[in-house]
């Protein structure tokens, strides 16, 4: 399976400010020497040696991931419909074969997780089918209500795609893929999802305030979390911020590291970035999380930072 990241921010979109771009350019120029400009090769070496927070950006769109299974490239599994869904909708129709069936699973319906749907181009294509999934019984009403006057000028009825809404009561079987779900701790409720193709397991767990119950070795926890290959995990705060913002429904990255280590998860992707964090702060958090794994002698856990355009193949 191929996991792709289209939106990685939490709360609201946070595009790069002109002042931030100017600051990056200034920092790059300060590092530049005449030798770096001598040839195309030297310029490439210079660029490849820049820290990632300078050369590129984490991205400013809100939550949206896609999962593609190699033998079913025309069917796309989507997690959440934040503003990143617009980018997904622009990209996928250009691929061949062109995807014509989307399965969209919602962690919850806070605005940053549904705001991209009105701008999802495939939803207006009559040749496309979209299945929406949530444990909520009122999902269809909520999605329709954000597309009514005066909030939005185009109603969901103008979307030409074939749309079906499913209230989750049991696991979803999509050919060789099983999608299971689990309620997490977040104001208004949030749900994580697990994809299992019989060989690899992927967990999407955004908007989660980890608690002692999540670490308990219950049969349900063991079956869901133990030994997962990849988890995309809410890491919005530092520990100090998580204490200050108790009950806001998000986790500290150090606690998320403890959680992944507790369950023997192989790879954790730090996700749902605070909109006030710039790229340098986010990469500093990644460095701090890696330092924490070393200090706590945690072995076998790979850590990554969620960025728009990141791809993970399992």
N, C-alpha and C positions, 0 to 999 in steps of 0.2 A: 504494500500500500504506500501511496505517496501523500504526505501531509504538507499542505501549503498554507502559509500565513498571509492573510490579506488585511487584517486589522488587529493591532496588539495593545491598543490603549484602553484605559478604563475611564468611565464617567462622562467624558465628552471628547470630541476630536480636538487635537492639539497640533496644528501644523507648525512647521518651522517659522519663526519670526525673522524678518529681514535682519534685525540686529544679531540674531544667532548665526545666520548664514555669514554675515560680515565678520563676526568673531572667528568663525572657522577658517575663513579665507585668510584672515590676518595671522592666525596661528600657523597655518600651513606655510605662508610666505616667510615667517620667521625661521622656519626650519630649512628653508631652501638654500642651497649653495650653488655657485656657478657650475660645479662638477655635476650636479644633478640634472643640468640642462644640456649636457654635451651631446647626447644621443637619445634616440627613442628608447634604447635599453636602459640608460641611466634614469630617464624620466619614469619609466615603468618601475624600476627598483625603488625610486623615491616614493612613488604613490603606494606601492605594496608595503612599504615600511611604515606608513603612517598609522597611528592608532585608529581603531575602528570608529571611535566616537567622532573623529575628524573626517575620515574618508567614507562618507555615506551617512545614513540616518536610520534610526530605529523605526520611524514612521509615526504618523499622527492619527491614523484612522482607528475607529473603535472596533470591537471584537468581531472577527470573522475568520474561520478556518475552513479549509476544504480537505476532503480525503478522497482519493481516487484509487480504485482497485485495478491492477494492471489488466485483468481480463475483461473488465467492464468499463472502458474509458468513456462511454457515453452516459454513464450514470455517476453523478457527483453527490457525495455526502457533504453537507454543509453544517457547521456548528455556529449558530448565532448569525444575526442579520444586522450587525453594526454597520457603520459607514464604510467599512472595508468590503462589504458585499457589492458595492458599486464597482470597485476595482475588479473583483472576481467576475462580475457580469460583463465587463468590458473585455477581459482576457479570454475567458473560456470559449465564447463563440468563434474566436479566431483559430481554435485548435481543430485538428482533423484526426479522427472523426469528431464532428461537432457534438458536444453533449446535448442531449435532448430530454434528460430526466434529472431533476434535482430533488434530493431528500434533505429538508432543512429541519434541524433539531434545535430547539431553543432551550438554553440554560434557564432563562427567566425573561421577563418582559420589561425590565427597566429600559428606559428610552435608548441608552447607548447600545443596547443589544437588538433593537428592532428598527432603528432610524434609517438603515440603508435600504430597506425593502422597497419603498416607493421609487428608488433610483436603480433597481435591479433590472437591467435591460431584458434578460431572458423571460421575465415575467410577462412581458408584453408581446411575446412571440407565440402565435397560435400552435406552432409545431412542438412547443415545449410543455412538459408535464412537471408540476411541482407538488410534492407531498410535504406537508408541514406537520411536525410532531412536537407534542408537549404533554406533560402530565396535567396541565391546566385544562379545564373544560371550557374555558372562555377565550381560548387563544384566537379563534377566528374573529370574534367581536373586537378584541383588543387591536388586532392588526388592521381591521377595517376602520376602526374608529380614529386611527392616526392619519387616515387618508380621506377625511371629510372636511368640508368647508366649516370654519375658516382656516383650519390648520394646514390643509393641502388642497391644491386646486384640481387634482385628479383622483377619482375614486378607485378602489380596488376592482370594481366591476369593469373598468376600462382595460384591465390587464387581460390580454387575450389568451394567456396560457391556461392549460387545464389544471385546476387547483383542487387538492383534497386535503382535509384537515383530520388529524388522528389524535385522539386522546390516549396517551400511553397508559396501559394497564399491565403489560407484560413486555418481554423482550421483543425486538423487531428483527425479523430474519429477512435479509436482503441477499438472496442467492447464497453465496458462501460466507457472508458476513453476518455476525450477530451483534446488534447494538443493544446494550443494557444500560440502565440508568439508576441513579441513586440520589436521594435528597441530601443536600448539604446545608450548612448553616449560613443563612444570609437573610437580611430583612426582606420580607415578602416571599421568601423561599427561593432557592436556586437548585439546579440539578446538574450533576456531573454525568458524563456519558463514557461508556467503554465500548470500543470496537474490538472484536475478536474474530480473526479470520482462520482460526485453528492452528496458526503457527506463531502469530505475534498479537500482542495486546497493547492498545493505545487508549489512554484516558485523557479526557478533556474536563478540567475541573477549575473553571473560572469562578469568580465571585464567591469565595469560600472563606469563612472564618474558622480555621482549624481549632478543634477542642480536644480534650482528653479522650472523648469517645471515639474520635477518628484514629487514635493510636491503639485502641484495644484490640486484642487478638480474638475477636469474635469470628464465628464461621462466616458470617456475612462479609465482614471486612476482609478476611483472608481470601475469600473467593474473588472479591472485587479488586483489591489493591495488590495483593502479594505477587511480587515478581513481574510486575508490568514492564514492558519494554520502554515505553515513553509515557510520561505524564506532562501535560501542559497545565501549569499550576499557578493559581493566583499568588503573586508575590508583590503586591502593590506597595507594601510599607517596609520600612526598617522596623526593628523591634521597638524602638522608642515611640515611633509613630503609631504602631499597632496598639501599644498600651494607652497612648493618649486618645486614640480613636476606637476604643473598645466598643464592640457591638455595631460597628459600621459595616461589618460583613466581609472584611478582607484580611489577608494574612501577611505576616512578616516573612521576608525571604529566609531568615535563619530557621524559623519554625517549619517552613516548607521543606528545607533541607533535612531537618530532623524527621519529618514525616516520610519523605522519600526513602531515607536510610532505614527507617523503622520497617518499611514494607519491602525492602530489597529491590526497589525500582531502579532500573539501569540508567535512565536518562531523564532528567527533569529540565523542562523549559520554563524559565521565569517569564510570567505573563501578566496581563492586565496592568500595564504600567501607569503610574500616577500621571495625570496630565500636566502637573507642575514640574515633572522631572525632565531635564534636558538630556541629550545623548550622553554627555560626559558623566552625569550622575548615574544613569542607568548602567553604564559599563563599569563604573566604580562599585555599584551594588553587585554586579556579577563577580568582580574581582574579590569583593568582601565575602561573598557566598563561597567562592572557591577556597579562600583562606580559611573560612570557618570549617569546611570539610576536612582540611588538613589538620587544623587544630584539634578537632574532635575525632581525628583518626578514622574518618569515614572512607571506606574503600569501595571501589566499583561503581561510584555514582558520577555520571557525566552531567555537567551543568552547561546550559546554553541560555542565551538571551533571545526572547522572541523578537523578531524584526520582520517588517513587511518584506516579502520576497523570500524569506527563509523557507527551505524545502528539506524535509526529513523523509528518507525512504526506509521502510521496514520490510 
